[in-house]
């Protein structure tokens, strides 16, 4: 009888040892074995069961997570959590439990349309594009950031930033404001003052320069031409501003009827800068204004070779010759 009890006790002890070993292995080993890391995204509607489903969907085992959750119930926290082959179930559980999420890359692109901007940013965020777009149109919200509905594009400095996936829209714009302040350091601010411009005015001119060419090497030349015009009170007469005024960026040819459109963005009938940027300006465009070339040109016309660069002129008669060559090239290609 005593021997039987010893056998039973031994069997129970062995079984417990096996269970402990199994649990220890599941907790200390990685639930995911592939080389490429994967991520699970926990939103406000998730609970433990839906998180397990998401783990299964990316090929991760939930055994260790379930064991740990039995010991201490897990309270869901929103966020993006990366799983690698070196992430143990315990470390993953702790990350999820404590909200120790992994950052995402937030891309701020150089685009014309603010809704497109919102869509691009929202791709890697828990908040949706509609929420971002709504904030961009909330006059009180953007006023608190130091902008209005025309100048708000100047807040954005195109780059890639690391943020947390579950960042709120308020925190998002606070971060973008911080990055803007970091970009406009003392050196850049002093260069803006040297040409008697605010940082937003520099940004606005940069957006026009960006629309004129994608050739970064030529941007300082174009920036100086517009600065020369501003200095003598001459209208900028920038074709991209007419496209903005008309509301048609697909225009290949600016006609006389377009030049008469009544809009504060039409720099053929208004002097000075436009009320705000035409687009999210590039860093190259901004720096082209701040580090503008030194010349006396007042006119430019797209080159007849359609290279995206320009012929510059100091006199109107010389400009007309350049314009004639360009018009002939348009006609030869049947561009209306």
Secondary structure as GFF3:
##gff-version 3
##sequence-region A 1 336
A	DSSP	alpha_helix	2	28	.	.	.	ID=ss1
A	DSSP	beta_strand	38	42	.	.	.	ID=ss2
A	DSSP	alpha_helix	48	57	.	.	.	ID=ss3
A	DSSP	alpha_helix	63	71	.	.	.	ID=ss4
A	DSSP	beta_strand	79	83	.	.	.	ID=ss5
A	DSSP	alpha_helix	89	98	.	.	.	ID=ss6
A	DSSP	beta_strand	104	108	.	.	.	ID=ss7
A	DSSP	alpha_helix	114	122	.	.	.	ID=ss8
A	DSSP	alpha_helix	129	136	.	.	.	ID=ss9
A	DSSP	alpha_helix	139	144	.	.	.	ID=ss10
A	DSSP	three_ten_helix	152	155	.	.	.	ID=ss11
A	DSSP	beta_strand	159	163	.	.	.	ID=ss12
A	DSSP	alpha_helix	169	183	.	.	.	ID=ss13
A	DSSP	alpha_helix	186	194	.	.	.	ID=ss14
A	DSSP	alpha_helix	199	212	.	.	.	ID=ss15
A	DSSP	alpha_helix	216	231	.	.	.	ID=ss16
A	DSSP	alpha_helix	239	246	.	.	.	ID=ss17
A	DSSP	alpha_helix	256	259	.	.	.	ID=ss18
A	DSSP	alpha_helix	283	290	.	.	.	ID=ss19
A	DSSP	beta_strand	299	302	.	.	.	ID=ss20
A	DSSP	beta_strand	310	313	.	.	.	ID=ss21
A	DSSP	alpha_helix	316	332	.	.	.	ID=ss22
###
